[in-house]
Amino acid sequence: MNIQNRNIVKAVILSIVTCGIYGLIWLYNMTKEAVSVKDANDSGLVEFLLCWFIPCIGFYLTEKKLAAGCADKGIAHEDKTILHLILGLVFPIANYCIMQTELNELAA
């Protein structure tokens, strides 16, 4: 489980400045790190593509795997799958911030 601690404000600003290119890189790294908590061999590619094209489903599945991995390892984690599902429909960038906050807590 190799999770990098990222500054959320910096990542959002870089995503805006690069017209979304950094946002895709950030999204790929987040999904890869989140699913690796459950299965170190999972690349997170399916979740990345779903997060990109259908954010509500992609973040929902990514959060499910993160929560299951934390439960398997005995790490305290609040399951926010419903929140990710709703925000994916309304305001997807909030999902980025919430997911990164969860990963930053695990990285510490």
C-alpha positions in Angstrom: 0.0 0.0 0.0 2.0 3.0 -1.3 -0.2 6.1 -1.0 1.2 9.6 -1.7 0.1 12.6 0.4 -1.0 15.3 -2.0 -2.0 18.9 -1.5 -5.6 19.2 -2.6 -5.6 22.9 -3.3 -2.4 22.6 -5.4 -3.9 19.7 -7.4 -7.1 21.6 -8.1 -5.2 24.7 -9.3 -2.9 22.6 -11.5 -5.9 20.9 -13.0 -7.4 24.2 -13.9 -4.2 25.7 -15.2 -3.5 22.6 -17.4 -7.0 22.5 -18.7 -7.7 19.2 -17.0 -4.6 17.3 -18.0 -3.2 17.2 -14.5 -6.7 16.3 -13.3 -6.6 13.1 -15.3 -3.1 12.2 -13.9 -4.4 13.0 -10.4 -7.5 10.9 -11.0 -5.5 7.9 -12.3 -3.1 8.0 -9.3 -6.0 8.3 -6.8 -7.9 5.4 -8.2 -4.8 3.3 -8.4 -3.8 4.0 -4.8 -7.4 3.6 -3.5 -7.9 0.1 -5.1 -4.4 -1.0 -4.1 -5.6 -0.9 -0.4 -7.8 -3.9 -1.2 -5.6 -5.6 -3.8 -2.0 -4.6 -4.5 -2.2 -6.1 -8.0 -5.2 -4.1 -9.1 -4.2 -1.3 -11.5 -7.4 0.7 -11.0 -7.8 1.1 -14.7 -11.5 0.2 -14.8 -12.3 2.6 -11.9 -10.2 5.3 -13.6 -12.1 5.0 -16.8 -15.5 4.9 -15.0 -14.5 8.0 -12.9 -13.6 9.8 -16.1 -16.7 9.0 -18.1 -19.3 8.2 -15.4 -18.0 9.8 -12.2 -20.9 8.7 -10.0 -20.3 5.0 -10.7 -16.5 5.2 -10.9 -16.1 6.9 -7.5 -18.7 4.7 -6.0 -16.7 1.5 -7.0 -13.4 3.0 -6.0 -14.8 3.9 -2.5 -16.3 0.4 -2.2 -12.8 -1.1 -2.8 -11.1 1.4 -0.5 -13.6 0.7 2.3 -13.3 -3.1 1.8 -9.5 -2.9 1.8 -9.5 -0.9 5.0 -12.0 -3.3 6.7 -9.8 -6.3 5.7 -6.7 -4.6 7.1 -8.4 -3.4 10.3 -8.0 0.3 9.4 -10.6 2.7 10.6 -12.5 4.2 7.6 -15.9 5.7 7.1 -17.6 4.3 4.1 -18.7 7.3 1.9 -20.0 5.4 -1.1 -23.4 7.1 -1.2 -21.8 10.5 -0.9 -19.6 9.8 -3.8 -22.5 8.5 -5.8 -24.6 11.7 -5.2 -21.6 14.1 -5.7 -20.7 12.3 -8.9 -24.0 13.3 -10.4 -23.9 16.9 -9.2 -20.3 18.1 -8.6 -17.6 15.6 -9.5 -14.6 17.7 -8.5 -15.8 17.4 -4.9 -15.3 13.6 -5.3 -11.6 14.3 -6.1 -11.2 16.3 -3.0 -13.0 13.9 -0.7 -11.1 10.9 -2.1 -7.8 12.6 -1.8 -8.6 13.6 1.8 -9.3 9.9 2.6 -6.0 8.8 0.9 -4.0 11.5 2.7 -5.4 10.2 6.1 -4.2 6.7 5.1 -0.8 8.0 4.0 -0.1 9.7 7.3 
